[in-house]
Structures are given as C-alpha cells and as structure tokens.
Amino acid sequence: MNVFGKAPPDFVDTPHNKGCMSEVGFVAGYEKAVSLCGFDYRIPWRVHQAQWAAHSCVHAEGDFVELGTGRGFVMLSVL
C-alpha cells in the first residue's frame, strides 16, 4: 500500500527517511482503519505518531486517551 498517493498527505512532504510508512504494523493498521471507516483521511503521519505513542506507553501505568476522535480513524489504526 502506498499511503502517500500522488500528493503529500497531511500537508507534509520530506526528503528524509519515510521507511516507517512501509512497516508492516503501520500499513496493516492504516489499511484496517480505511476499511472500517470506508474512507482514507490521508493522514499517515498523524496515524504513525499515534501508533508510536501507543506503543511507547503500552507498559506505562494508567490510561491512554485520545481526544477529538471524530469518527475514530486514528484509534482504529492503533488498535
């Protein structure tokens, strides 16, 4: 899956390492969110950041909270 498409998503374009965008876990989560929502919001950088944050705090004590979820696209990709 090419989450970048024709134009830079999230209004972010960088010549730097985009390898994280082809990681199996990222792509699987992103594709699942697109499938469940029926729409691609084209926000891979934000989704990757949320996945990183969730992974980083998985062993931390307490709860993980996302505010302003809209339709839940980002959290679907994290789950």
All heavy atoms as a GROMACS GRO file, in nm:
protein
  609
    1MET      N    1   0.085  -0.119   0.000
    1MET     CA    2   0.000   0.000   0.000
    1MET      C    3   0.088   0.124   0.000
    1MET      O    4   0.183   0.134   0.075
    1MET     CB    5  -0.088   0.000   0.124
    1MET     CG    6  -0.169   0.126   0.141
    1MET     SD    7  -0.268   0.117   0.291
    1MET     CE    8  -0.326   0.282   0.298
    2ASN      N    9   0.057   0.220  -0.084
    2ASN     CA   10   0.128   0.347  -0.086
    2ASN      C   11   0.038   0.451  -0.021
    2ASN      O   12  -0.053   0.502  -0.082
    2ASN     CB   13   0.162   0.387  -0.229
    2ASN     CG   14   0.232   0.521  -0.236
    2ASN    OD1   15   0.264   0.581  -0.134
    2ASN    ND2   16   0.256   0.567  -0.355
    3VAL      N   17   0.065   0.481   0.107
    3VAL     CA   18  -0.021   0.576   0.178
    3VAL      C   19   0.006   0.720   0.136
    3VAL      O   20  -0.066   0.810   0.176
    3VAL     CB   21  -0.007   0.563   0.331
    3VAL    CG1   22  -0.053   0.426   0.376
    3VAL    CG2   23   0.134   0.591   0.377
    4PHE      N   24   0.108   0.741   0.054
    4PHE     CA   25   0.139   0.877   0.012
    4PHE      C   26   0.057   0.920  -0.110
    4PHE      O   27   0.029   1.036  -0.127
    4PHE     CB   28   0.287   0.893  -0.018
    4PHE     CG   29   0.370   0.894   0.107
    4PHE    CD1   30   0.443   0.784   0.143
    4PHE    CD2   31   0.370   1.004   0.190
    4PHE    CE1   32   0.518   0.784   0.258
    4PHE    CE2   33   0.443   1.005   0.306
    4PHE     CZ   34   0.518   0.895   0.340
    5GLY      N   35   0.019   0.828  -0.196
    5GLY     CA   36  -0.058   0.865  -0.314
    5GLY      C   37   0.017   0.961  -0.404
    5GLY      O   38   0.139   0.960  -0.410
    6LYS      N   39  -0.056   1.049  -0.472
    6LYS     CA   40   0.004   1.141  -0.568
    6LYS      C   41   0.055   1.268  -0.501
    6LYS      O   42   0.156   1.323  -0.541
    6LYS     CB   43  -0.098   1.177  -0.675
    6LYS     CG   44  -0.138   1.058  -0.759
    6LYS     CD   45  -0.244   1.096  -0.860
    6LYS     CE   46  -0.289   0.973  -0.935
    6LYS     NZ   47  -0.398   0.999  -1.026
    7ALA      N   48  -0.016   1.319  -0.404
    7ALA     CA   49   0.024   1.444  -0.337
    7ALA      C   50   0.063   1.411  -0.194
    7ALA      O   51   0.017   1.313  -0.137
    7ALA     CB   52  -0.092   1.541  -0.338
    8PRO      N   53   0.150   1.493  -0.134
    8PRO     CA   54   0.188   1.465   0.004
    8PRO      C   55   0.068   1.473   0.099
    8PRO      O   56  -0.004   1.572   0.098
    8PRO     CB   57   0.290   1.573   0.038
    8PRO     CG   58   0.298   1.664  -0.077
    8PRO     CD   59   0.214   1.609  -0.188
    9PRO      N   60   0.046   1.368   0.176
    9PRO     CA   61  -0.064   1.370   0.271
    9PRO      C   62  -0.030   1.454   0.392
    9PRO      O   63   0.086   1.483   0.417
    9PRO     CB   64  -0.079   1.223   0.310
    9PRO     CG   65   0.059   1.169   0.291
    9PRO     CD   66   0.119   1.245   0.178
   10ASP      N   67  -0.130   1.489   0.469
   10ASP     CA   68  -0.108   1.566   0.592
   10ASP      C   69  -0.038   1.698   0.565
   10ASP      O   70   0.013   1.760   0.656
   10ASP     CB   71  -0.021   1.488   0.691
   10ASP     CG   72  -0.100   1.400   0.784
   10ASP    OD1   73  -0.221   1.418   0.792
   10ASP    OD2   74  -0.039   1.315   0.849
   11PHE      N   75  -0.029   1.735   0.440
   11PHE     CA   76   0.044   1.855   0.400
   11PHE      C   77   0.190   1.847   0.444
   11PHE      O   78   0.254   1.947   0.472
   11PHE     CB   79  -0.023   1.981   0.454
   11PHE     CG   80  -0.166   1.993   0.409
   11PHE    CD1   81  -0.270   1.963   0.495
   11PHE    CD2   82  -0.196   2.030   0.280
   11PHE    CE1   83  -0.402   1.972   0.453
   11PHE    CE2   84  -0.327   2.039   0.237
   11PHE     CZ   85  -0.429   2.010   0.323
   12VAL      N   86   0.243   1.723   0.454
   12VAL     CA   87   0.381   1.701   0.494
   12VAL      C   88   0.454   1.634   0.379
   12VAL      O   89   0.409   1.532   0.328
   12VAL     CB   90   0.390   1.610   0.619
   12VAL    CG1   91   0.533   1.578   0.652
   12VAL    CG2   92   0.320   1.675   0.737
   13ASP      N   93   0.562   1.690   0.338
   13ASP     CA   94   0.649   1.626   0.240
   13ASP      C   95   0.791   1.642   0.290
   13ASP      O   96   0.829   1.750   0.335
   13ASP     CB   97   0.633   1.687   0.102
   13ASP     CG   98   0.697   1.602  -0.006
   13ASP    OD1   99   0.726   1.483   0.021
   13ASP    OD2  100   0.716   1.652  -0.118
   14THR      N  101   0.867   1.537   0.284
   14THR     CA  102   1.002   1.540   0.336
   14THR      C  103   1.092   1.451   0.252
   14THR      O  104   1.048   1.345   0.206
   14THR     CB  105   1.008   1.497   0.484
   14THR    OG1  106   1.144   1.498   0.528
   14THR    CG2  107   0.948   1.360   0.504
   15PRO      N  108   1.216   1.494   0.232
   15PRO     CA  109   1.310   1.407   0.162
   15PRO      C  110   1.375   1.306   0.258
   15PRO      O  111   1.451   1.222   0.218
   15PRO     CB  112   1.415   1.506   0.110
   15PRO     CG  113   1.414   1.615   0.211
   15PRO     CD  114   1.271   1.626   0.257
   16HIS      N  115   1.343   1.318   0.386
   16HIS     CA  116   1.404   1.234   0.488
   16HIS      C  117   1.342   1.094   0.491
   16HIS      O  118   1.246   1.066   0.420
   16HIS     CB  119   1.396   1.301   0.625
   16HIS     CG  120   1.461   1.435   0.626
   16HIS    ND1  121   1.598   1.451   0.620
   16HIS    CD2  122   1.410   1.560   0.626
   16HIS    CE1  123   1.627   1.579   0.619
   16HIS    NE2  124   1.514   1.648   0.623
   17ASN      N  125   1.392   1.011   0.576
   17ASN     CA  126   1.352   0.871   0.584
   17ASN      C  127   1.201   0.855   0.605
   17ASN      O  128   1.146   0.899   0.704
   17ASN     CB  129   1.428   0.806   0.700
   17ASN     CG  130   1.403   0.657   0.708
   17ASN    OD1  131   1.325   0.602   0.633
   17ASN    ND2  132   1.472   0.594   0.799
   18LYS      N  133   1.138   0.789   0.510
   18LYS     CA  134   0.995   0.759   0.520
   18LYS      C  135   0.974   0.608   0.538
   18LYS      O  136   0.865   0.558   0.517
   18LYS     CB  137   0.922   0.804   0.393
   18LYS     CG  138   0.931   0.952   0.365
   18LYS     CD  139   0.861   0.985   0.235
   18LYS     CE  140   0.908   1.118   0.182
   18LYS     NZ  141   0.851   1.149   0.052
   19GLY      N  142   1.079   0.538   0.579
   19GLY     CA  143   1.072   0.393   0.593
   19GLY      C  144   0.963   0.346   0.687
   19GLY      O  145   0.907   0.238   0.670
   20CYS      N  146   0.933   0.428   0.787
   20CYS     CA  147   0.829   0.390   0.884
   20CYS      C  148   0.694   0.372   0.816
   20CYS      O  149   0.608   0.300   0.865
   20CYS     CB  150   0.820   0.493   0.995
   20CYS     SG  151   0.773   0.658   0.940
   21MET      N  152   0.674   0.438   0.703
   21MET     CA  153   0.546   0.430   0.634
   21MET      C  154   0.525   0.298   0.563
   21MET      O  155   0.415   0.270   0.515
   21MET     CB  156   0.532   0.545   0.533
   21MET     CG  157   0.530   0.681   0.597
   21MET     SD  158   0.382   0.701   0.698
   21MET     CE  159   0.439   0.819   0.816
   22SER      N  160   0.629   0.215   0.555
   22SER     CA  161   0.613   0.084   0.492
   22SER      C  162   0.625  -0.030   0.592
   22SER      O  163   0.625  -0.146   0.554
   22SER     CB  164   0.716   0.067   0.379
   22SER     OG  165   0.847   0.076   0.430
   23GLU      N  166   0.634   0.003   0.722
   23GLU     CA  167   0.639  -0.101   0.825
   23GLU      C  168   0.508  -0.180   0.823
   23GLU      O  169   0.400  -0.123   0.810
   23GLU     CB  170   0.660  -0.039   0.964
   23GLU     CG  171   0.796   0.023   0.982
   23GLU     CD  172   0.807   0.100   1.113
   23GLU    OE1  173   0.707   0.116   1.185
   23GLU    OE2  174   0.919   0.147   1.140
   24VAL      N  175   0.521  -0.310   0.840
   24VAL     CA  176   0.405  -0.400   0.832
   24VAL      C  177   0.294  -0.360   0.930
   24VAL      O  178   0.177  -0.352   0.892
   24VAL     CB  179   0.449  -0.546   0.855
   24VAL    CG1  180   0.328  -0.638   0.861
   24VAL    CG2  181   0.544  -0.590   0.747
   25GLY      N  182   0.329  -0.332   1.055
   25GLY     CA  183   0.229  -0.295   1.155
   25GLY      C  184   0.158  -0.166   1.120
   25GLY      O  185   0.036  -0.155   1.136
   26PHE      N  186   0.233  -0.068   1.073
   26PHE     CA  187   0.173   0.060   1.034
   26PHE      C  188   0.075   0.041   0.919
   26PHE      O  189  -0.039   0.085   0.924
   26PHE     CB  190   0.279   0.163   0.995
   26PHE     CG  191   0.220   0.282   0.926
   26PHE    CD1  192   0.154   0.379   0.999
   26PHE    CD2  193   0.227   0.295   0.788
   26PHE    CE1  194   0.095   0.488   0.937
   26PHE    CE2  195   0.169   0.404   0.725
   26PHE     CZ  196   0.103   0.500   0.799
   27VAL      N  197   0.122  -0.026   0.814
   27VAL     CA  198   0.039  -0.045   0.695
   27VAL      C  199  -0.087  -0.125   0.729
   27VAL      O  200  -0.197  -0.089   0.686
   27VAL     CB  201   0.119  -0.113   0.582
   27VAL    CG1  202   0.030  -0.150   0.466
   27VAL    CG2  203   0.232  -0.022   0.535
   28ALA      N  204  -0.073  -0.230   0.809
   28ALA     CA  205  -0.190  -0.312   0.846
   28ALA      C  206  -0.292  -0.229   0.924
   28ALA      O  207  -0.412  -0.236   0.896
   28ALA     CB  208  -0.145  -0.432   0.929
   29GLY      N  209  -0.244  -0.150   1.019
   29GLY     CA  210  -0.334  -0.065   1.096
   29GLY      C  211  -0.402   0.040   1.012
   29GLY      O  212  -0.522   0.066   1.025
   30TYR      N  213  -0.325   0.103   0.923
   30TYR     CA  214  -0.379   0.208   0.837
   30TYR      C  215  -0.484   0.150   0.742
   30TYR      O  216  -0.595   0.205   0.728
   30TYR     CB  217  -0.268   0.277   0.758
   30TYR     CG  218  -0.309   0.411   0.705
   30TYR    CD1  219  -0.287   0.526   0.778
   30TYR    CD2  220  -0.371   0.423   0.581
   30TYR    CE1  221  -0.326   0.650   0.731
   30TYR    CE2  222  -0.410   0.546   0.533
   30TYR     CZ  223  -0.387   0.660   0.607
   30TYR     OH  224  -0.426   0.782   0.560
   31GLU      N  225  -0.452   0.037   0.680
   31GLU     CA  226  -0.546  -0.026   0.588
   31GLU      C  227  -0.674  -0.069   0.660
   31GLU      O  228  -0.783  -0.058   0.605
   31GLU     CB  229  -0.482  -0.147   0.519
   31GLU     CG  230  -0.381  -0.109   0.414
   31GLU     CD  231  -0.313  -0.229   0.350
   31GLU    OE1  232  -0.318  -0.340   0.409
   31GLU    OE2  233  -0.256  -0.211   0.242
   32LYS      N  234  -0.661  -0.119   0.782
   32LYS     CA  235  -0.778  -0.162   0.859
   32LYS      C  236  -0.868  -0.042   0.891
   32LYS      O  237  -0.990  -0.050   0.879
   32LYS     CB  238  -0.734  -0.231   0.988
   32LYS     CG  239  -0.846  -0.295   1.064
   32LYS     CD  240  -0.905  -0.411   0.986
   32LYS     CE  241  -1.002  -0.489   1.071
   32LYS     NZ  242  -1.059  -0.602   0.999
   33ALA      N  243  -0.807   0.070   0.928
   33ALA     CA  244  -0.885   0.191   0.957
   33ALA      C  245  -0.958   0.240   0.832
   33ALA      O  246  -1.075   0.277   0.838
   33ALA     CB  247  -0.795   0.300   1.013
   34VAL      N  248  -0.889   0.238   0.719
   34VAL     CA  249  -0.952   0.279   0.592
   34VAL      C  250  -1.069   0.187   0.560
   34VAL      O  251  -1.178   0.231   0.524
   34VAL     CB  252  -0.849   0.279   0.477
   34VAL    CG1  253  -0.918   0.297   0.342
   34VAL    CG2  254  -0.746   0.389   0.498
   35SER      N  255  -1.048   0.056   0.580
   35SER     CA  256  -1.152  -0.042   0.551
   35SER      C  257  -1.274  -0.022   0.641
   35SER      O  258  -1.387  -0.023   0.594
   35SER     CB  259  -1.095  -0.183   0.570
   35SER     OG  260  -1.195  -0.279   0.563
   36LEU      N  261  -1.251  -0.004   0.771
   36LEU     CA  262  -1.362   0.010   0.865
   36LEU      C  263  -1.436   0.143   0.851
   36LEU      O  264  -1.557   0.149   0.869
   36LEU     CB  265  -1.313  -0.009   1.008
   36LEU     CG  266  -1.268  -0.151   1.043
   36LEU    CD1  267  -1.201  -0.153   1.180
   36LEU    CD2  268  -1.386  -0.247   1.039
   37CYS      N  269  -1.361   0.250   0.820
   37CYS     CA  270  -1.424   0.382   0.806
   37CYS      C  271  -1.482   0.403   0.667
   37CYS      O  272  -1.569   0.487   0.647
   37CYS     CB  273  -1.323   0.493   0.835
   37CYS     SG  274  -1.287   0.510   1.010
   38GLY      N  275  -1.431   0.328   0.570
   38GLY     CA  276  -1.478   0.343   0.433
   38GLY      C  277  -1.423   0.467   0.364
   38GLY      O  278  -1.475   0.510   0.262
   39PHE      N  279  -1.319   0.526   0.423
   39PHE     CA  280  -1.263   0.649   0.368
   39PHE      C  281  -1.119   0.662   0.415
   39PHE      O  282  -1.088   0.628   0.527
   39PHE     CB  283  -1.343   0.771   0.416
   39PHE     CG  284  -1.299   0.900   0.356
   39PHE    CD1  285  -1.332   0.932   0.225
   39PHE    CD2  286  -1.222   0.988   0.429
   39PHE    CE1  287  -1.291   1.052   0.169
   39PHE    CE2  288  -1.179   1.108   0.374
   39PHE     CZ  289  -1.215   1.139   0.243
   40ASP      N  290  -1.032   0.712   0.327
   40ASP     CA  291  -0.893   0.737   0.363
   40ASP      C  292  -0.876   0.886   0.390
   40ASP      O  293  -0.887   0.968   0.300
   40ASP     CB  294  -0.800   0.693   0.250
   40ASP     CG  295  -0.653   0.705   0.285
   40ASP    OD1  296  -0.621   0.759   0.394
   40ASP    OD2  297  -0.570   0.662   0.205
   41TYR      N  298  -0.851   0.920   0.514
   41TYR     CA  299  -0.833   1.060   0.552
   41TYR      C  300  -0.698   1.116   0.507
   41TYR      O  301  -0.674   1.234   0.520
   41TYR     CB  302  -0.849   1.076   0.704
   41TYR     CG  303  -0.991   1.063   0.750
   41TYR    CD1  304  -1.043   0.940   0.784
   41TYR    CD2  305  -1.074   1.174   0.757
   41TYR    CE1  306  -1.175   0.927   0.825
   41TYR    CE2  307  -1.205   1.163   0.797
   41TYR     CZ  308  -1.254   1.038   0.831
   41TYR     OH  309  -1.385   1.027   0.872
   42ARG      N  310  -0.611   1.029   0.458
   42ARG     CA  311  -0.477   1.067   0.409
   42ARG      C  312  -0.399   1.141   0.518
   42ARG      O  313  -0.346   1.249   0.495
   42ARG     CB  314  -0.488   1.150   0.281
   42ARG     CG  315  -0.547   1.068   0.168
   42ARG     CD  316  -0.544   1.132   0.032
   42ARG     NE  317  -0.430   1.214  -0.001
   42ARG     CZ  318  -0.307   1.168  -0.035
   42ARG    NH1  319  -0.286   1.039  -0.039
   42ARG    NH2  320  -0.212   1.252  -0.066
   43ILE      N  321  -0.391   1.079   0.636
   43ILE     CA  322  -0.318   1.137   0.748
   43ILE      C  323  -0.216   1.037   0.805
   43ILE      O  324  -0.212   1.013   0.925
   43ILE     CB  325  -0.414   1.186   0.858
   43ILE    CG1  326  -0.508   1.076   0.903
   43ILE    CG2  327  -0.491   1.309   0.812
   43ILE    CD1  328  -0.591   1.110   1.026
   44PRO      N  329  -0.132   0.979   0.720
   44PRO     CA  330  -0.041   0.875   0.768
   44PRO      C  331   0.057   0.923   0.873
   44PRO      O  332   0.091   0.847   0.964
   44PRO     CB  333   0.030   0.826   0.642
   44PRO     CG  334   0.020   0.940   0.548
   44PRO     CD  335  -0.113   1.003   0.577
   45TRP      N  336   0.104   1.046   0.863
   45TRP     CA  337   0.200   1.094   0.964
   45TRP      C  338   0.135   1.101   1.101
   45TRP      O  339   0.193   1.062   1.202
   45TRP     CB  340   0.255   1.232   0.925
   45TRP     CG  341   0.344   1.227   0.806
   45TRP    CD1  342   0.313   1.270   0.680
   45TRP    CD2  343   0.476   1.174   0.797
   45TRP    NE1  344   0.416   1.248   0.595
   45TRP    CE2  345   0.520   1.189   0.664
   45TRP    CE3  346   0.563   1.115   0.888
   45TRP    CZ2  347   0.645   1.147   0.621
   45TRP    CZ3  348   0.688   1.074   0.845
   45TRP    CH2  349   0.728   1.090   0.714
   46ARG      N  350   0.012   1.149   1.107
   46ARG     CA  351  -0.059   1.156   1.236
   46ARG      C  352  -0.089   1.016   1.289
   46ARG      O  353  -0.078   0.990   1.409
   46ARG     CB  354  -0.190   1.235   1.221
   46ARG     CG  355  -0.165   1.384   1.212
   46ARG     CD  356  -0.297   1.456   1.206
   46ARG     NE  357  -0.314   1.505   1.071
   46ARG     CZ  358  -0.417   1.577   1.031
   46ARG    NH1  359  -0.514   1.606   1.115
   46ARG    NH2  360  -0.425   1.620   0.908
   47VAL      N  361  -0.126   0.926   1.200
   47VAL     CA  362  -0.154   0.788   1.241
   47VAL      C  363  -0.027   0.723   1.294
   47VAL      O  364  -0.028   0.658   1.398
   47VAL     CB  365  -0.213   0.708   1.123
   47VAL    CG1  366  -0.213   0.559   1.154
   47VAL    CG2  367  -0.355   0.756   1.093
   48HIS      N  368   0.084   0.741   1.224
   48HIS     CA  369   0.210   0.682   1.270
   48HIS      C  370   0.248   0.739   1.407
   48HIS      O  371   0.296   0.666   1.494
   48HIS     CB  372   0.323   0.703   1.170
   48HIS     CG  373   0.444   0.624   1.205
   48HIS    ND1  374   0.541   0.671   1.291
   48HIS    CD2  375   0.483   0.500   1.169
   48HIS    CE1  376   0.635   0.580   1.305
   48HIS    NE2  377   0.602   0.475   1.232
   49GLN      N  378   0.229   0.866   1.426
   49GLN     CA  379   0.261   0.929   1.555
   49GLN      C  380   0.174   0.869   1.666
   49GLN      O  381   0.224   0.842   1.776
   49GLN     CB  382   0.240   1.080   1.546
   49GLN     CG  383   0.282   1.153   1.671
   49GLN     CD  384   0.265   1.302   1.658
   49GLN    OE1  385   0.180   1.351   1.584
   49GLN    NE2  386   0.347   1.376   1.729
   50ALA      N  387   0.048   0.848   1.640
   50ALA     CA  388  -0.042   0.788   1.740
   50ALA      C  389  -0.003   0.643   1.769
   50ALA      O  390  -0.003   0.600   1.884
   50ALA     CB  391  -0.186   0.795   1.692
   51GLN      N  392   0.036   0.569   1.664
   51GLN     CA  393   0.080   0.432   1.685
   51GLN      C  394   0.208   0.430   1.768
   51GLN      O  395   0.223   0.346   1.857
   51GLN     CB  396   0.103   0.360   1.551
   51GLN     CG  397  -0.024   0.328   1.479
   51GLN     CD  398   0.001   0.260   1.346
   51GLN    OE1  399   0.116   0.245   1.302
   51GLN    NE2  400  -0.104   0.215   1.281
   52TRP      N  401   0.300   0.520   1.739
   52TRP     CA  402   0.425   0.529   1.817
   52TRP      C  403   0.394   0.561   1.963
   52TRP      O  404   0.450   0.500   2.054
   52TRP     CB  405   0.517   0.635   1.757
   52TRP     CG  406   0.630   0.668   1.846
   52TRP    CD1  407   0.749   0.601   1.857
   52TRP    CD2  408   0.637   0.774   1.941
   52TRP    NE1  409   0.828   0.659   1.953
   52TRP    CE2  410   0.761   0.766   2.006
   52TRP    CE3  411   0.548   0.875   1.979
   52TRP    CZ2  412   0.799   0.855   2.105
   52TRP    CZ3  413   0.587   0.964   2.077
   52TRP    CH2  414   0.711   0.953   2.139
   53ALA      N  415   0.305   0.658   1.987
   53ALA     CA  416   0.271   0.697   2.123
   53ALA      C  417   0.207   0.580   2.198
   53ALA      O  418   0.242   0.553   2.314
   53ALA     CB  419   0.176   0.816   2.122
   54ALA      N  420   0.116   0.509   2.135
   54ALA     CA  421   0.051   0.396   2.198
   54ALA      C  422   0.153   0.287   2.231
   54ALA      O  423   0.152   0.230   2.340
   54ALA     CB  424  -0.059   0.340   2.108
   55HIS      N  425   0.241   0.259   2.137
   55HIS     CA  426   0.345   0.158   2.159
   55HIS      C  427   0.440   0.201   2.272
   55HIS      O  428   0.482   0.119   2.353
   55HIS     CB  429   0.423   0.133   2.031
   55HIS     CG  430   0.532   0.033   2.045
   55HIS    ND1  431   0.507  -0.102   2.050
   55HIS    CD2  432   0.665   0.047   2.056
   55HIS    CE1  433   0.621  -0.167   2.065
   55HIS    NE2  434   0.718  -0.079   2.069
   56SER      N  435   0.470   0.329   2.278
   56SER     CA  436   0.563   0.380   2.379
   56SER      C  437   0.507   0.373   2.520
   56SER      O  438   0.582   0.363   2.616
   56SER     CB  439   0.601   0.525   2.347
   56SER     OG  440   0.670   0.532   2.225
   57CYS      N  441   0.375   0.381   2.533
   57CYS     CA  442   0.318   0.384   2.667
   57CYS      C  443   0.242   0.257   2.703
   57CYS      O  444   0.173   0.253   2.805
   57CYS     CB  445   0.229   0.506   2.685
   57CYS     SG  446   0.078   0.502   2.590
   58VAL      N  447   0.259   0.152   2.624
   58VAL     CA  448   0.183   0.030   2.648
   58VAL      C  449   0.213  -0.031   2.786
   58VAL      O  450   0.125  -0.092   2.846
   58VAL     CB  451   0.206  -0.072   2.534
   58VAL    CG1  452   0.342  -0.136   2.541
   58VAL    CG2  453   0.097  -0.176   2.533
   59HIS      N  454   0.333  -0.011   2.837
   59HIS     CA  455   0.368  -0.066   2.968
   59HIS      C  456   0.359   0.039   3.079
   59HIS      O  457   0.388   0.008   3.194
   59HIS     CB  458   0.507  -0.128   2.964
   59HIS     CG  459   0.514  -0.246   2.872
   59HIS    ND1  460   0.448  -0.364   2.895
   59HIS    CD2  461   0.578  -0.263   2.754
   59HIS    CE1  462   0.471  -0.449   2.797
   59HIS    NE2  463   0.550  -0.390   2.710
   60ALA      N  464   0.321   0.160   3.045
   60ALA     CA  465   0.307   0.264   3.146
   60ALA      C  466   0.179   0.243   3.225
   60ALA      O  467   0.079   0.192   3.173
   60ALA     CB  468   0.305   0.402   3.079
   61GLU      N  469   0.183   0.283   3.349
   61GLU     CA  470   0.065   0.271   3.434
   61GLU      C  471  -0.035   0.381   3.397
   61GLU      O  472   0.002   0.492   3.364
   61GLU     CB  473   0.105   0.285   3.580
   61GLU     CG  474  -0.004   0.246   3.672
   61GLU     CD  475   0.047   0.164   3.790
   61GLU    OE1  476   0.156   0.107   3.782
   61GLU    OE2  477  -0.026   0.161   3.888
   62GLY      N  478  -0.161   0.348   3.398
   62GLY     CA  479  -0.265   0.447   3.369
   62GLY      C  480  -0.333   0.420   3.236
   62GLY      O  481  -0.318   0.314   3.177
   63ASP      N  482  -0.405   0.518   3.189
   63ASP     CA  483  -0.485   0.504   3.068
   63ASP      C  484  -0.425   0.582   2.954
   63ASP      O  485  -0.354   0.680   2.972
   63ASP     CB  486  -0.628   0.554   3.093
   63ASP     CG  487  -0.699   0.474   3.200
   63ASP    OD1  488  -0.675   0.352   3.207
   63ASP    OD2  489  -0.776   0.533   3.277
   64PHE      N  490  -0.459   0.540   2.832
   64PHE     CA  491  -0.420   0.609   2.709
   64PHE      C  492  -0.548   0.672   2.655
   64PHE      O  493  -0.647   0.602   2.633
   64PHE     CB  494  -0.362   0.509   2.609
   64PHE     CG  495  -0.312   0.570   2.482
   64PHE    CD1  496  -0.185   0.623   2.476
   64PHE    CD2  497  -0.392   0.574   2.369
   64PHE    CE1  498  -0.137   0.679   2.358
   64PHE    CE2  499  -0.344   0.630   2.251
   64PHE     CZ  500  -0.216   0.681   2.246
   65VAL      N  501  -0.548   0.803   2.636
   65VAL     CA  502  -0.670   0.873   2.596
   65VAL      C  503  -0.644   0.954   2.470
   65VAL      O  504  -0.543   1.023   2.459
   65VAL     CB  505  -0.717   0.970   2.709
   65VAL    CG1  506  -0.839   1.047   2.665
   65VAL    CG2  507  -0.744   0.892   2.837
   66GLU      N  508  -0.735   0.944   2.375
   66GLU     CA  509  -0.731   1.028   2.257
   66GLU      C  510  -0.851   1.122   2.266
   66GLU      O  511  -0.963   1.078   2.289
   66GLU     CB  512  -0.738   0.948   2.128
   66GLU     CG  513  -0.734   1.038   2.007
   66GLU     CD  514  -0.776   0.972   1.878
   66GLU    OE1  515  -0.853   0.875   1.882
   66GLU    OE2  516  -0.734   1.021   1.773
   67LEU      N  517  -0.827   1.250   2.245
   67LEU     CA  518  -0.936   1.348   2.249
   67LEU      C  519  -0.963   1.398   2.108
   67LEU      O  520  -0.872   1.410   2.026
   67LEU     CB  521  -0.896   1.465   2.340
   67LEU     CG  522  -0.861   1.425   2.484
   67LEU    CD1  523  -0.810   1.544   2.560
   67LEU    CD2  524  -0.979   1.362   2.553
   68GLY      N  525  -1.086   1.430   2.081
   68GLY     CA  526  -1.122   1.481   1.949
   68GLY      C  527  -1.117   1.372   1.845
   68GLY      O  528  -1.056   1.387   1.740
   69THR      N  529  -1.181   1.260   1.872
   69THR     CA  530  -1.166   1.142   1.786
   69THR      C  531  -1.241   1.148   1.654
   69THR      O  532  -1.214   1.068   1.566
   69THR     CB  533  -1.213   1.016   1.862
   69THR    OG1  534  -1.351   1.031   1.894
   69THR    CG2  535  -1.132   0.994   1.985
   70GLY      N  536  -1.334   1.238   1.640
   70GLY     CA  537  -1.410   1.241   1.516
   70GLY      C  538  -1.481   1.109   1.495
   70GLY      O  539  -1.566   1.070   1.572
   71ARG      N  540  -1.440   1.036   1.394
   71ARG     CA  541  -1.500   0.905   1.366
   71ARG      C  542  -1.412   0.790   1.412
   71ARG      O  543  -1.441   0.675   1.384
   71ARG     CB  544  -1.529   0.892   1.218
   71ARG     CG  545  -1.633   0.992   1.174
   71ARG     CD  546  -1.666   0.979   1.030
   71ARG     NE  547  -1.764   1.082   0.997
   71ARG     CZ  548  -1.849   1.069   0.901
   71ARG    NH1  549  -1.851   0.961   0.827
   71ARG    NH2  550  -1.933   1.166   0.875
   72GLY      N  551  -1.303   0.820   1.480
   72GLY     CA  552  -1.219   0.716   1.536
   72GLY      C  553  -1.116   0.656   1.443
   72GLY      O  554  -1.057   0.552   1.473
   73PHE      N  555  -1.089   0.721   1.331
   73PHE     CA  556  -0.995   0.668   1.231
   73PHE      C  557  -0.858   0.640   1.291
   73PHE      O  558  -0.803   0.531   1.271
   73PHE     CB  559  -0.983   0.768   1.114
   73PHE     CG  560  -0.894   0.721   1.004
   73PHE    CD1  561  -0.944   0.637   0.906
   73PHE    CD2  562  -0.761   0.759   0.996
   73PHE    CE1  563  -0.864   0.593   0.802
   73PHE    CE2  564  -0.681   0.714   0.893
   73PHE     CZ  565  -0.732   0.633   0.795
   74VAL      N  566  -0.804   0.735   1.365
   74VAL     CA  567  -0.669   0.718   1.419
   74VAL      C  568  -0.664   0.603   1.521
   74VAL      O  569  -0.576   0.518   1.516
   74VAL     CB  570  -0.617   0.850   1.482
   74VAL    CG1  571  -0.485   0.829   1.551
   74VAL    CG2  572  -0.604   0.957   1.374
   75MET      N  573  -0.761   0.599   1.611
   75MET     CA  574  -0.759   0.493   1.712
   75MET      C  575  -0.788   0.357   1.650
   75MET      O  576  -0.735   0.255   1.697
   75MET     CB  577  -0.858   0.522   1.824
   75MET     CG  578  -0.805   0.618   1.928
   75MET     SD  579  -0.663   0.554   2.019
   75MET     CE  580  -0.529   0.649   1.951
   76LEU      N  581  -0.866   0.351   1.545
   76LEU     CA  582  -0.885   0.224   1.475
   76LEU      C  583  -0.752   0.173   1.422
   76LEU      O  584  -0.724   0.053   1.428
   76LEU     CB  585  -0.984   0.239   1.360
   76LEU     CG  586  -1.131   0.248   1.399
   76LEU    CD1  587  -1.216   0.284   1.277
   76LEU    CD2  588  -1.178   0.118   1.459
   77SER      N  589  -0.671   0.261   1.369
   77SER     CA  590  -0.540   0.219   1.316
   77SER      C  591  -0.447   0.175   1.427
   77SER      O  592  -0.366   0.086   1.409
   77SER     CB  593  -0.477   0.330   1.234
   77SER     OG  594  -0.429   0.432   1.319
   78VAL      N  595  -0.459   0.237   1.544
   78VAL     CA  596  -0.376   0.200   1.659
   78VAL      C  597  -0.416   0.062   1.708
   78VAL      O  598  -0.331  -0.023   1.737
   78VAL     CB  599  -0.387   0.304   1.772
   78VAL    CG1  600  -0.324   0.253   1.899
   78VAL    CG2  601  -0.324   0.435   1.729
   79LEU      N  602  -0.544   0.039   1.719
   79LEU     CA  603  -0.593  -0.091   1.769
   79LEU      C  604  -0.556  -0.202   1.677
   79LEU      O  605  -0.527  -0.311   1.716
   79LEU     CB  606  -0.744  -0.086   1.791
   79LEU     CG  607  -0.791   0.013   1.896
   79LEU    CD1  608  -0.943   0.022   1.895
   79LEU    CD2  609  -0.741  -0.026   2.032
   0.00000   0.00000   0.00000
